[in-house]
């Protein structure tokens, strides 16, 4: 009976471990949603009066051809962790009355102490109005949520990443001039920059390059 009990315990432990792995995989393979869109949308778009939530995927917008294009721009390992081809991304269309005035879109990115969720608010031309770090871990991580840090990114576009590589941290232009407010969390600083570039690239694929 004792051997049966031990075998049962081992089997149960194996099942629990498999469930845990499955749950982690499921978490990785989801889009990025605002925790409270009714609160966050007006904060990111003060002139908004409403929003529509839409779901788009790489598969729907262009399939493998689009996926390969995105991989070339981002680097495969920085896309694949949280961006399988058929995963739906949450896209918020922002309105003032009946007029569309912009978009909010977020991505998951890997940081030193866990996942980082980076949201970006863009106008109809793809220019950053502001961005918002919904999730980041670390004892001093709130330094990355300082409004003065956010303001340094206002006005940037995808083109600004043409001269700066957020993977190596090398390059020139406006992004290269943005200082890291927390030098001992360099991994997270570049994780945030990669998240911004991923946002730009995906929004270009989902919205700005779509007929």
Secondary structure by P-SEA (a helix, b strand, c coil): caaaaaaaaaaaaaaaaaaaaaaaaaaaabbbbcccaaaaaaaaccccccbbbbbbcccccccaaaaaaaaaacccccccccccccbbbbbbbbbcccccccbbbbbbbbccccbbbbbbbbccccccccccccccccccccccccccccccccccccccccccccccccccccccccccccccaaaaaaaaaaaaaaaaaaaaaaccccc
